[in-house]
């Protein structure tokens, strides 16, 4: 299932991956996008690969409103939530 929802940006952290010496330069880090949902509950998305560039190019500010599209699926007794897209509202 795919959903879109409004969020407020808290901050963006760039985090080095554990096995970064074995990876290509663009894959050595990932972003952790910290947000507030519509009830002001904190949540975050991990963003990998070419999606990192799109998020960084938006030059997001704290408490800026964004619309995030994400996928939700249930597999082997676990819920998985995956970042799909982001737009400024």
C-alpha positions, -999 to 999 in steps of 0.1 A, spaced: 0 0 0 12 35 -7 3 66 14 10 103 13 9 124 45 20 158 58 49 161 81 70 188 97 108 186 93 129 185 125 163 179 110 184 158 87 213 137 98 239 122 75 251 89 89 281 68 78 273 31 71 292 4 90 308 -12 59 315 20 41 350 12 29 335 -16 8 309 6 -9 308 31 -37 313 68 -27 276 77 -31 266 47 -9 289 53 20 263 74 39 226 76 43 202 102 56 180 100 86 151 125 81 136 133 115 100 145 113 68 153 133 36 136 120 1 153 120 -2 145 158 32 159 165 46 125 172 83 121 163 92 97 134 120 92 110 128 78 75 161 64 64 170 75 29 195 57 7 209 60 -28 198 86 -53 169 97 -31 195 114 -8 203 139 -35 166 149 -39 162 155 -2 194 175 1 185 196 -30 153 207 -13 173 226 13 147 218 40 144 241 71 132 231 106 94 230 110 89 232 72 59 214 59 65 185 35 44 158 19 60 123 20 49 94 0 57 61 17 49 24 12 37 1 39 36 -37 36 34 -67 59 58 -95 54 68 -124 77 51 -110 108 66 -75 103 54 -42 90 78 -25 67 76 12 59 97 25 29 103 61 18 92 67 -18 91 105 -24 91 139 -8 77 173 -19 75 207 -3 39 217 5 
